[in-house]
Amino acid sequence: MELLVFVLLLVLTGVAAGFVGSLSGLGGAVVVLPVLVVGFAVPFPYAAGAGFLAILATSSSSGAAYVRDRLSDLRIGMFLEIATVPGALLGATATVFLVHADLDNALLIALGAVLLALVPGTLARARLPPTDTAPPDRLGRAFGLRGSYEDPRRGRVVYGAADTPPALAVMFGAGVAAGMFGIGGGVFKVTALERYLRLPMKVATATSNFMIGVSAAAGAGVLLAAGYVNPVIGAPVALGTAAGAFVGSRLLPSLRNRTVRWIFLPVVVVLALEVILRGLGLP
């Protein structure tokens, strides 16, 4: 009975994680990771392994829906993966070494600090009107990194990849964060897609949901080889996350860009505070 309750709670956690993750582009692990560590006392590396499975479930479920709705930009996403995948492999390898050195708490504190550092800039951008169009830069023109989508409130929105070099640099860092912390790096990817490439928030969120699955697969392979992916924990979380992500993906096309942004910010703040307190050994 206790095992059944444990599995049921993991499924419900996954449902909430997938819903929030698909709407914000963060990937469901932003909820799964702190809940497993704080609420279920799961060791950090095993929580990260389950987080990767949650990310894969979010990306597979909501990512497919966003592709169908023509919100995900596959060309831009695959172009940026040339930076995120090497970063994810490097980050996951670093986590294995840090865990072996008993630095789990340092990883949690570092994650929380990085997330909080992103909040002020995102708050400032929330007060600005959304960017509808942006001329692609030289790399964007060379690789055809431009597109459009149909917004139910604003009509056809056209965009282009405005500033690709810094976006690639941020995406490499996002890959490192994804591999180290098992969160998919969606929080960093959405910021890079919106701030540097100047993509509309909905496109950034949908493209991030597609991208996090690729980088999660790279990081999960490293943790799987190290023995940190436990199917008893990861499977119920992944099932719940897939269901929650599907529901969230159905809501995103009808939401305003500003609404999506205000879903994004509270998740980042709560996650940051939870992991910092845990890393400091506070209740």
C-alpha beads as a LAMMPS data file, in Angstrom:
LAMMPS data file: protein, C-alpha beads

283 atoms
282 bonds

1 atom types
1 bond types

-500.0 500.0 xlo xhi
-500.0 500.0 ylo yhi
-500.0 500.0 zlo zhi

Masses

1 110.0

Atoms # bond

1 1 1 0.000 0.000 0.000
2 1 1 2.799 2.419 0.873
3 1 1 4.428 1.748 -2.498
4 1 1 1.103 2.364 -4.264
5 1 1 0.642 5.699 -2.462
6 1 1 4.245 6.647 -3.262
7 1 1 3.739 5.879 -6.963
8 1 1 0.409 7.748 -7.038
9 1 1 2.006 10.834 -5.483
10 1 1 4.803 10.666 -8.049
11 1 1 2.239 10.527 -10.866
12 1 1 0.362 13.553 -9.469
13 1 1 3.643 15.421 -9.085
14 1 1 4.389 14.620 -12.706
15 1 1 0.991 15.925 -13.848
16 1 1 1.591 19.289 -12.154
17 1 1 5.152 19.400 -13.443
18 1 1 4.157 18.666 -17.026
19 1 1 1.398 21.282 -16.983
20 1 1 3.665 24.066 -15.707
21 1 1 6.606 22.926 -17.805
22 1 1 4.728 22.874 -21.099
23 1 1 3.198 26.330 -20.564
24 1 1 6.444 27.983 -19.522
25 1 1 8.901 26.086 -21.728
26 1 1 10.884 25.061 -18.649
27 1 1 10.331 21.330 -18.886
28 1 1 8.549 19.463 -16.109
29 1 1 11.728 18.870 -14.124
30 1 1 11.572 22.354 -12.583
31 1 1 8.769 21.000 -10.384
32 1 1 9.863 17.365 -10.232
33 1 1 13.429 17.998 -9.050
34 1 1 12.718 20.108 -5.919
35 1 1 9.672 18.007 -4.964
36 1 1 11.663 14.779 -5.148
37 1 1 14.593 16.221 -3.194
38 1 1 12.603 18.137 -0.566
39 1 1 9.313 16.230 -0.365
40 1 1 10.419 12.645 -1.015
41 1 1 14.038 12.814 0.262
42 1 1 15.376 11.407 -3.012
43 1 1 19.165 11.908 -3.370
44 1 1 20.017 14.655 -5.829
45 1 1 21.556 12.520 -8.617
46 1 1 18.547 10.163 -8.687
47 1 1 16.192 13.159 -8.677
48 1 1 18.139 14.577 -11.611
49 1 1 17.786 11.260 -13.434
50 1 1 14.011 11.324 -12.898
51 1 1 14.033 14.959 -13.981
52 1 1 15.526 13.985 -17.313
53 1 1 12.744 11.446 -17.839
54 1 1 10.180 14.135 -16.997
55 1 1 11.800 16.444 -19.538
56 1 1 11.663 13.780 -22.218
57 1 1 7.974 13.193 -21.447
58 1 1 7.202 16.932 -21.587
59 1 1 9.070 17.385 -24.843
60 1 1 7.508 14.323 -26.472
61 1 1 3.957 15.250 -25.443
62 1 1 3.747 19.029 -25.707
63 1 1 6.496 19.291 -28.314
64 1 1 4.488 17.213 -30.791
65 1 1 1.404 19.372 -30.201
66 1 1 3.363 22.588 -30.751
67 1 1 4.816 21.241 -33.997
68 1 1 1.302 20.418 -35.187
69 1 1 0.120 23.930 -34.263
70 1 1 3.134 25.410 -36.131
71 1 1 4.439 27.177 -33.030
72 1 1 7.741 25.277 -32.732
73 1 1 10.458 26.450 -35.114
74 1 1 12.322 23.223 -35.889
75 1 1 14.987 24.888 -38.033
76 1 1 15.972 27.353 -35.315
77 1 1 15.778 24.651 -32.648
78 1 1 18.039 22.205 -34.472
79 1 1 20.505 24.972 -35.338
80 1 1 20.866 25.872 -31.663
81 1 1 21.217 22.216 -30.618
82 1 1 24.772 22.255 -32.010
83 1 1 25.592 24.235 -28.864
84 1 1 23.244 22.691 -26.277
85 1 1 24.072 19.004 -26.787
86 1 1 27.854 19.338 -26.141
87 1 1 27.002 21.501 -23.135
88 1 1 24.600 18.875 -21.770
89 1 1 27.206 16.128 -22.084
90 1 1 29.767 18.283 -20.297
91 1 1 27.326 19.308 -17.552
92 1 1 26.124 15.772 -16.826
93 1 1 29.697 14.523 -16.632
94 1 1 30.553 17.331 -14.204
95 1 1 27.572 16.398 -12.005
96 1 1 28.732 12.790 -11.733
97 1 1 32.156 13.951 -10.556
98 1 1 30.678 16.531 -8.122
99 1 1 28.297 13.974 -6.606
100 1 1 31.192 11.580 -6.083
101 1 1 32.930 14.447 -4.274
102 1 1 29.862 14.867 -1.970
103 1 1 29.010 18.318 -3.339
104 1 1 25.279 17.716 -3.878
105 1 1 24.265 20.717 -1.748
106 1 1 26.622 23.002 -3.638
107 1 1 24.869 21.989 -6.848
108 1 1 21.481 22.959 -5.400
109 1 1 22.702 26.344 -4.165
110 1 1 24.341 27.098 -7.507
111 1 1 21.163 26.223 -9.373
112 1 1 19.037 28.500 -7.191
113 1 1 21.471 31.400 -7.532
114 1 1 21.511 31.174 -11.330
115 1 1 17.717 31.071 -11.524
116 1 1 17.314 34.117 -9.271
117 1 1 19.842 36.031 -11.373
118 1 1 17.540 35.660 -14.391
119 1 1 14.486 37.174 -12.720
120 1 1 15.322 40.949 -12.778
121 1 1 15.969 41.051 -16.515
122 1 1 12.853 39.038 -17.240
123 1 1 10.758 41.390 -15.076
124 1 1 12.108 44.378 -16.990
125 1 1 11.238 42.795 -20.336
126 1 1 7.749 41.952 -19.065
127 1 1 6.929 45.676 -19.076
128 1 1 7.926 46.068 -22.716
129 1 1 5.554 45.420 -25.626
130 1 1 6.140 42.070 -27.355
131 1 1 8.393 42.025 -30.411
132 1 1 6.451 40.987 -33.514
133 1 1 9.243 41.060 -36.062
134 1 1 13.030 41.102 -36.112
135 1 1 15.261 41.077 -39.186
136 1 1 17.557 38.023 -39.173
137 1 1 21.294 38.660 -38.872
138 1 1 23.922 37.300 -41.283
139 1 1 23.859 33.766 -39.844
140 1 1 20.089 33.875 -39.673
141 1 1 19.855 34.778 -43.347
142 1 1 22.440 32.164 -44.339
143 1 1 20.567 29.339 -42.572
144 1 1 17.042 30.615 -43.211
145 1 1 16.283 31.181 -39.514
146 1 1 12.979 32.968 -39.937
147 1 1 9.340 32.037 -39.743
148 1 1 5.801 33.033 -38.829
149 1 1 2.783 31.745 -36.930
150 1 1 -0.894 32.557 -36.693
151 1 1 -1.899 34.173 -33.400
152 1 1 -5.656 34.065 -32.633
153 1 1 -5.534 37.611 -31.207
154 1 1 -2.812 39.327 -33.241
155 1 1 -3.049 37.651 -36.630
156 1 1 0.067 36.488 -38.496
157 1 1 3.272 37.203 -36.566
158 1 1 6.535 37.200 -38.541
159 1 1 9.939 36.816 -36.854
160 1 1 13.614 36.151 -37.563
161 1 1 16.749 35.106 -35.639
162 1 1 18.100 38.548 -34.771
163 1 1 21.366 37.905 -32.911
164 1 1 22.594 34.318 -33.244
165 1 1 26.215 34.394 -31.859
166 1 1 25.277 35.342 -28.266
167 1 1 22.267 33.020 -28.478
168 1 1 24.597 30.114 -29.298
169 1 1 26.789 31.015 -26.320
170 1 1 23.786 31.115 -23.988
171 1 1 22.532 27.834 -25.423
172 1 1 25.850 26.161 -24.613
173 1 1 25.474 27.395 -21.032
174 1 1 21.874 26.160 -21.046
175 1 1 23.123 22.741 -22.105
176 1 1 25.652 22.706 -19.267
177 1 1 22.911 23.672 -16.789
178 1 1 20.603 21.015 -18.233
179 1 1 23.230 18.332 -17.821
180 1 1 24.309 19.433 -14.348
181 1 1 20.917 19.961 -12.742
182 1 1 18.549 17.740 -14.735
183 1 1 16.118 20.585 -15.418
184 1 1 16.309 20.680 -19.205
185 1 1 17.715 24.211 -19.270
186 1 1 14.378 25.494 -20.556
187 1 1 14.542 28.560 -18.326
188 1 1 17.770 29.597 -20.030
189 1 1 16.634 28.596 -23.517
190 1 1 13.425 30.611 -23.355
191 1 1 15.441 33.645 -22.233
192 1 1 17.953 33.250 -25.068
193 1 1 15.279 32.667 -27.696
194 1 1 13.339 35.741 -26.632
195 1 1 16.102 38.141 -25.649
196 1 1 18.754 37.481 -28.299
197 1 1 16.849 35.947 -31.189
198 1 1 13.842 38.170 -30.370
199 1 1 11.329 35.433 -31.001
200 1 1 7.735 35.901 -29.801
201 1 1 7.177 34.374 -26.370
202 1 1 4.875 31.631 -27.656
203 1 1 7.386 30.571 -30.318
204 1 1 10.207 30.691 -27.747
205 1 1 8.216 28.522 -25.337
206 1 1 7.193 26.003 -27.999
207 1 1 10.692 25.782 -29.503
208 1 1 12.181 25.364 -26.036
209 1 1 9.834 22.438 -25.380
210 1 1 11.176 20.788 -28.524
211 1 1 14.830 21.535 -27.681
212 1 1 14.822 20.362 -24.067
213 1 1 14.090 16.810 -25.148
214 1 1 17.263 16.634 -27.248
215 1 1 19.561 18.004 -24.543
216 1 1 17.803 15.865 -21.894
217 1 1 18.479 12.739 -23.938
218 1 1 22.180 13.620 -24.027
219 1 1 22.375 14.259 -20.267
220 1 1 20.231 11.253 -19.382
221 1 1 22.630 8.971 -21.237
222 1 1 25.496 10.068 -18.987
223 1 1 23.480 9.635 -15.770
224 1 1 22.132 6.291 -16.977
225 1 1 25.665 5.042 -17.535
226 1 1 26.558 6.249 -14.028
227 1 1 23.588 4.333 -12.514
228 1 1 21.520 7.388 -11.489
229 1 1 18.335 6.707 -13.508
230 1 1 15.924 4.691 -11.314
231 1 1 12.839 3.497 -13.263
232 1 1 10.784 3.022 -10.062
233 1 1 11.016 6.778 -9.492
234 1 1 11.279 7.964 -13.057
235 1 1 8.503 5.960 -14.746
236 1 1 5.528 7.270 -12.663
237 1 1 6.873 10.814 -12.933
238 1 1 7.249 10.500 -16.707
239 1 1 3.689 9.168 -17.133
240 1 1 2.189 12.003 -15.098
241 1 1 4.349 14.579 -16.809
242 1 1 3.240 13.450 -20.253
243 1 1 -0.423 13.874 -19.240
244 1 1 0.129 17.318 -17.702
245 1 1 2.192 18.473 -20.668
246 1 1 -0.553 17.476 -23.080
247 1 1 -3.107 19.584 -21.203
248 1 1 -0.738 22.547 -21.044
249 1 1 0.049 22.329 -24.734
250 1 1 -3.645 22.644 -25.552
251 1 1 -3.926 25.871 -23.553
252 1 1 -0.814 27.706 -24.804
253 1 1 -2.050 28.758 -28.280
254 1 1 -5.007 30.667 -26.772
255 1 1 -2.970 32.519 -24.105
256 1 1 -1.452 35.976 -24.400
257 1 1 2.351 36.262 -24.514
258 1 1 2.266 38.309 -21.307
259 1 1 0.180 35.601 -19.587
260 1 1 2.735 32.951 -20.488
261 1 1 5.490 35.179 -19.145
262 1 1 3.773 35.588 -15.781
263 1 1 3.409 31.823 -15.524
264 1 1 7.121 31.534 -16.231
265 1 1 8.345 33.935 -13.506
266 1 1 6.705 32.500 -10.344
267 1 1 7.929 29.015 -11.258
268 1 1 11.515 30.264 -11.497
269 1 1 11.341 32.116 -8.162
270 1 1 9.751 29.228 -6.242
271 1 1 12.225 26.744 -7.668
272 1 1 15.185 28.962 -6.805
273 1 1 14.096 29.474 -3.190
274 1 1 13.323 25.796 -2.643
275 1 1 16.634 24.496 -3.894
276 1 1 18.678 27.154 -2.072
277 1 1 16.995 26.332 1.242
278 1 1 17.572 22.639 0.632
279 1 1 21.194 23.228 -0.275
280 1 1 21.704 25.208 2.929
281 1 1 20.144 22.407 4.948
282 1 1 17.162 24.550 6.028
283 1 1 13.564 23.245 6.215

Bonds

1 1 1 2
2 1 2 3
3 1 3 4
4 1 4 5
5 1 5 6
6 1 6 7
7 1 7 8
8 1 8 9
9 1 9 10
10 1 10 11
11 1 11 12
12 1 12 13
13 1 13 14
14 1 14 15
15 1 15 16
16 1 16 17
17 1 17 18
18 1 18 19
19 1 19 20
20 1 20 21
21 1 21 22
22 1 22 23
23 1 23 24
24 1 24 25
25 1 25 26
26 1 26 27
27 1 27 28
28 1 28 29
29 1 29 30
30 1 30 31
31 1 31 32
32 1 32 33
33 1 33 34
34 1 34 35
35 1 35 36
36 1 36 37
37 1 37 38
38 1 38 39
39 1 39 40
40 1 40 41
41 1 41 42
42 1 42 43
43 1 43 44
44 1 44 45
45 1 45 46
46 1 46 47
47 1 47 48
48 1 48 49
49 1 49 50
50 1 50 51
51 1 51 52
52 1 52 53
53 1 53 54
54 1 54 55
55 1 55 56
56 1 56 57
57 1 57 58
58 1 58 59
59 1 59 60
60 1 60 61
61 1 61 62
62 1 62 63
63 1 63 64
64 1 64 65
65 1 65 66
66 1 66 67
67 1 67 68
68 1 68 69
69 1 69 70
70 1 70 71
71 1 71 72
72 1 72 73
73 1 73 74
74 1 74 75
75 1 75 76
76 1 76 77
77 1 77 78
78 1 78 79
79 1 79 80
80 1 80 81
81 1 81 82
82 1 82 83
83 1 83 84
84 1 84 85
85 1 85 86
86 1 86 87
87 1 87 88
88 1 88 89
89 1 89 90
90 1 90 91
91 1 91 92
92 1 92 93
93 1 93 94
94 1 94 95
95 1 95 96
96 1 96 97
97 1 97 98
98 1 98 99
99 1 99 100
100 1 100 101
101 1 101 102
102 1 102 103
103 1 103 104
104 1 104 105
105 1 105 106
106 1 106 107
107 1 107 108
108 1 108 109
109 1 109 110
110 1 110 111
111 1 111 112
112 1 112 113
113 1 113 114
114 1 114 115
115 1 115 116
116 1 116 117
117 1 117 118
118 1 118 119
119 1 119 120
120 1 120 121
121 1 121 122
122 1 122 123
123 1 123 124
124 1 124 125
125 1 125 126
126 1 126 127
127 1 127 128
128 1 128 129
129 1 129 130
130 1 130 131
131 1 131 132
132 1 132 133
133 1 133 134
134 1 134 135
135 1 135 136
136 1 136 137
137 1 137 138
138 1 138 139
139 1 139 140
140 1 140 141
141 1 141 142
142 1 142 143
143 1 143 144
144 1 144 145
145 1 145 146
146 1 146 147
147 1 147 148
148 1 148 149
149 1 149 150
150 1 150 151
151 1 151 152
152 1 152 153
153 1 153 154
154 1 154 155
155 1 155 156
156 1 156 157
157 1 157 158
158 1 158 159
159 1 159 160
160 1 160 161
161 1 161 162
162 1 162 163
163 1 163 164
164 1 164 165
165 1 165 166
166 1 166 167
167 1 167 168
168 1 168 169
169 1 169 170
170 1 170 171
171 1 171 172
172 1 172 173
173 1 173 174
174 1 174 175
175 1 175 176
176 1 176 177
177 1 177 178
178 1 178 179
179 1 179 180
180 1 180 181
181 1 181 182
182 1 182 183
183 1 183 184
184 1 184 185
185 1 185 186
186 1 186 187
187 1 187 188
188 1 188 189
189 1 189 190
190 1 190 191
191 1 191 192
192 1 192 193
193 1 193 194
194 1 194 195
195 1 195 196
196 1 196 197
197 1 197 198
198 1 198 199
199 1 199 200
200 1 200 201
201 1 201 202
202 1 202 203
203 1 203 204
204 1 204 205
205 1 205 206
206 1 206 207
207 1 207 208
208 1 208 209
209 1 209 210
210 1 210 211
211 1 211 212
212 1 212 213
213 1 213 214
214 1 214 215
215 1 215 216
216 1 216 217
217 1 217 218
218 1 218 219
219 1 219 220
220 1 220 221
221 1 221 222
222 1 222 223
223 1 223 224
224 1 224 225
225 1 225 226
226 1 226 227
227 1 227 228
228 1 228 229
229 1 229 230
230 1 230 231
231 1 231 232
232 1 232 233
233 1 233 234
234 1 234 235
235 1 235 236
236 1 236 237
237 1 237 238
238 1 238 239
239 1 239 240
240 1 240 241
241 1 241 242
242 1 242 243
243 1 243 244
244 1 244 245
245 1 245 246
246 1 246 247
247 1 247 248
248 1 248 249
249 1 249 250
250 1 250 251
251 1 251 252
252 1 252 253
253 1 253 254
254 1 254 255
255 1 255 256
256 1 256 257
257 1 257 258
258 1 258 259
259 1 259 260
260 1 260 261
261 1 261 262
262 1 262 263
263 1 263 264
264 1 264 265
265 1 265 266
266 1 266 267
267 1 267 268
268 1 268 269
269 1 269 270
270 1 270 271
271 1 271 272
272 1 272 273
273 1 273 274
274 1 274 275
275 1 275 276
276 1 276 277
277 1 277 278
278 1 278 279
279 1 279 280
280 1 280 281
281 1 281 282
282 1 282 283
